Amino acid sequence: MPDHDFDPCPIGPVADVIFGRWTAPVLWVLNHHGRLRFTELQRMVPAITPKVLTARLRQLERDGLVERTYHAEMPPRVEYATTALARSLTPVFDTLSNWSDAYLDEVSAARHRYDVAGGPGPAAPVTARPTRYRRLPVGSDDPRGQPPSLG
């Protein structure tokens, strides 16, 4: 079990699971419409591609939020539905939906004010060419010329 005493945002791992790209719309549709076939689900989330929907459904099944039921009939039929674990998120989604109804216009207005004002202030000048890093031979002890380490 993770130690949340030192975690600056203990909901971060949960947010990664339920708010990944396309996860919330897929869970919302399945939660509100029940068991659906792939094409029915895709019609209800029209901007998602079949490839992305397949990947998202597999991930949600792996996370225990969606169950896939295969019916061995001719032609074969596959249906998707939320699990009890996913349905336990319903109050969270309802709260976010209510917050959206109450405050999304305010967020849009704030964005508009920010954009009209030109953002945070004057931007730093853009250099004509990006910085080029010199690659040193393998085994060199000289760190100059290497891109900054991200780790």
C-alpha positions in Angstrom: 0.0 0.0 0.0 1.4 3.4 -0.9 2.5 5.8 1.8 0.2 8.8 1.3 1.8 10.7 4.2 4.6 12.0 1.9 2.5 12.2 -1.3 1.8 15.9 -2.2 -1.3 14.8 -4.1 -2.8 11.5 -2.8 -5.4 11.5 -5.6 -2.8 11.6 -8.3 -2.8 7.8 -9.0 -6.6 7.8 -9.0 -6.7 10.7 -11.4 -4.3 8.9 -13.7 -6.6 5.9 -13.8 -10.0 7.6 -14.3 -9.1 10.8 -16.1 -6.8 9.4 -18.7 -7.6 10.4 -22.3 -11.0 9.1 -23.2 -11.5 7.2 -19.9 -14.1 9.5 -18.4 -16.3 9.6 -21.5 -16.2 5.8 -22.0 -17.0 5.2 -18.3 -19.7 7.9 -18.3 -21.4 6.4 -21.3 -21.2 2.8 -20.0 -22.4 3.9 -16.6 -25.4 5.8 -18.0 -26.4 3.4 -20.8 -25.5 0.0 -19.3 -24.1 -2.9 -21.3 -23.1 -1.9 -24.8 -21.6 -3.5 -27.9 -18.4 -1.9 -29.3 -20.2 -0.1 -32.2 -22.9 1.2 -29.9 -20.3 2.6 -27.5 -18.3 4.1 -30.4 -21.5 5.9 -31.7 -22.0 7.4 -28.3 -18.4 8.7 -28.1 -18.2 9.8 -31.7 -14.8 11.5 -31.7 -12.9 8.4 -30.6 -11.3 6.1 -33.2 -11.9 2.4 -33.1 -8.2 1.8 -32.4 -8.2 4.2 -29.4 -11.5 2.8 -28.1 -10.1 -0.7 -28.2 -7.0 0.3 -26.3 -9.0 2.2 -23.7 -11.4 -0.7 -23.2 -8.5 -3.1 -22.7 -6.9 -0.7 -20.2 -10.2 -0.3 -18.3 -10.7 -4.0 -18.3 -7.2 -4.4 -16.9 -7.9 -1.8 -14.2 -11.0 -3.7 -13.2 -13.4 -0.9 -14.3 -15.0 -2.6 -17.3 -16.0 -6.2 -17.9 -16.0 -7.7 -21.4 -18.5 -10.4 -22.1 -18.0 -12.6 -25.1 -21.0 -14.5 -26.5 -20.1 -17.5 -28.6 -22.9 -17.2 -31.1 -23.0 -16.6 -34.8 -21.9 -14.0 -35.5 -19.9 -13.6 -32.2 -21.1 -10.8 -29.9 -19.0 -8.8 -27.4 -20.5 -6.5 -24.9 -18.9 -4.1 -22.4 -20.3 -2.9 -19.1 -18.9 -1.2 -16.0 -18.0 -3.2 -12.9 -19.1 -2.5 -9.4 -15.7 -0.8 -8.9 -16.4 1.6 -11.8 -20.0 2.2 -10.6 -18.5 3.2 -7.2 -17.2 6.3 -9.0 -20.7 7.5 -9.9 -20.8 10.0 -7.0 -17.5 11.4 -8.1 -18.7 11.8 -11.7 -21.9 13.4 -10.5 -20.1 15.8 -8.3 -17.8 16.8 -11.2 -20.8 17.2 -13.5 -22.5 19.5 -10.9 -19.3 21.5 -10.6 -19.1 21.8 -14.4 -22.7 23.0 -14.6 -22.0 25.6 -11.9 -18.5 26.8 -12.8 -17.5 25.9 -16.4 -18.8 29.3 -17.7 -16.6 31.0 -15.1 -13.6 29.0 -16.3 -14.4 30.0 -19.9 -14.7 33.6 -19.0 -11.4 33.5 -17.1 -9.7 32.0 -20.1 -11.1 34.7 -22.3 -9.9 37.5 -20.0 -6.4 35.9 -19.9 -6.2 35.5 -23.7 -7.5 39.1 -24.3 -4.9 40.4 -21.9 -2.2 38.6 -23.8 -1.4 36.0 -21.2 1.0 36.4 -18.3 2.9 39.3 -19.8 5.6 39.8 -22.4 7.1 36.6 -23.6 10.8 36.1 -23.5 12.4 36.8 -26.9 12.7 33.8 -29.1 16.2 33.0 -30.4 16.7 32.6 -34.1 18.0 29.1 -33.8 17.5 26.5 -31.0 20.5 25.7 -28.9 22.5 22.9 -30.4 24.3 20.4 -28.2 27.7 19.0 -29.1 27.8 15.3 -28.6 31.0 14.1 -27.0 32.5 10.7 -27.7 31.3 7.8 -25.5 33.3 7.6 -22.3 34.1 11.3 -22.2 34.1 12.8 -18.7 33.3 16.3 -20.0 29.6 16.9 -19.4 29.7 20.1 -21.5 27.8 19.9 -24.7 25.3 17.3 -23.4 21.7 18.1 -23.1 20.5 18.7 -19.5 19.6 15.5 -17.7 15.9 15.0 -16.9 16.6 12.5 -14.2 
